[in-house]
Amino acid sequence: MLILAAALTSTWLIWSGMIKPLLFVLGAVSVVLTIIMAVRMRLLRKSVFALALLPRMFGFWTSLLIDIIKSNIAVAKIVLSPRLPIAPTLLRLKTPTPGAIGQATLANSITLSPGTITIDSHRGELLVHCVDQQSADELRAGNHGERVNRAVAGR
């Protein structure tokens, strides 16, 4: 819990950029409220909040950032094209990731990539909307799920 408090406080201080008494008190109150909510929601269990995931997650975040940049370029090409070559597609995707954390990470990483959004997650299956067929084909290939597996489960 102390690690979480330190992480939240340092993140808040870095992002706020100001250390004035009122802002500092408001930041401290928000950190305390966040920790109280995390404890009440049982988010600090080892299966949910595991610092051991961090080294593997950095590699995942790097590959996710690259995917987001590639998707941004692809969506920009679609939007700027005079023909507007879209082919909206709904895709049911079986999640190869174990547990709720892996499924949520996969769903969120898909949603972060422009041109795709996860509509529903239920019993190991995601319903994803893709703006074009190429995005749907890339999701069917399963690279996202494999990377989430390596990051979350170490497989």
Summary of the structure (lengths in Angstrom):
residues: 155
radius of gyration: 18.9
end to end distance: 27.7
largest distance: 55.3
contacts: 405
relative contact order: 0.13
helix: 63%
strand: 12%
